[in-house]
Amino acid sequence: MTTLLVLNDPPYGTERSYNALRLAGSLSKAGTSVRVFLIGDAASCAKRGQKVPAGYYNLELMLRNIARNNGEIGVCGSCMDARGLGDDDIIDGTHRSSMDELTQWTVDADKVLVF
């Protein structure tokens, strides 16, 4: 079974991306095939070198854990460009992606969840 999670919200300011990545992490640990697509402001979730206050969640670490559990993480290339993010600005385990890849992931997914 493959679950696709599509995130739209910024990394901080709302908890929508945080909650989506909590679910993606849990699914990946449970052995479910997980794909995460970061689009719009969610592209910033993949920014390398996030520094957050002590005790605050860190989406960079959450994404790394999903990737470590064989999750696939695509970041919308157009959204990266609009936010001044280059390929070297995103964390290991993520990749520049496209609407074509999101389309294919959607077709292939058993479940699609949009946050």
Secondary structure, 3 states (H helix, E strand, C coil): CEEEEEECCCCCCCCHHHHHHHHHHHHHHCCCEEEEEECHHHHHHHECCCCCCCCCCCHHHHHHHHHHCCCEEEEEHHHHHHCCCCHHHECCCEEEECHHHHHHHHHHCCEEEEC
